[in-house]
Amino acid sequence: MELWDIYDKDRSKTNRLAERGKPLAKGDFHLVVHICIFSPDGRMLIQQRQPFKQGWPNLWDVTVGGSAIAGENSAAAAGRELFEEIGCRVDFSDERPFLTLHFERGFDDWYLLEKDVTLSELTLQQEEVQNVRWAGMEEILQMIEEGSFIPYYQSFIRLLFEMRKYRGGIQPS
């Protein structure tokens, strides 16, 4: 049984827990993290979800994503999810998300990093991930159009690629 910390709308912990799979009460929120790894040449490492996964089976997705478990902060959840799903170790203790989005039942923290990763050295979590590969922005946008990638807003995928080296909403000079 996986437990999540419950947050209020201001992202303060309520000192209450929720069980994964059970509906959250109105005004209760949980934390989700996403990690996008980009190669030095600007491609994103993407993963294909297992066919038996609830929510988006068989579809391709960004590198890694998942819910923070009770007691974890965002950075700890990012490091754990990245290692669990693809066997890649990164210390996020001095990192903060590039951006946070609010969805109906929670907060999505997005971490963007450049890392030279050798696919053959990754260990895929069989319960979650069936395949990984590198893909450029245009390829991912095409996959969204075809229905083989989770249907993120195409403008959001473009933003991830644009922001991968720079924080904030102002273009570097």
Secondary structure, 3 states (H helix, E strand, C coil): CCEEEEECCCCCEEEEEEECCCCCCCCCEEEEEEEEEECCCCCEEEEEECCCCCCCCCCEECCEEEECCCCCCHHHHHHHHHHHHHCCCCCCCCCCCCEEEEECCEEEEEEEEECCCCHHHCCCCCCCEEEEEEECHHHHHHHHHHCCECCCCHHHHHHHHHHCCCCCCCCCC
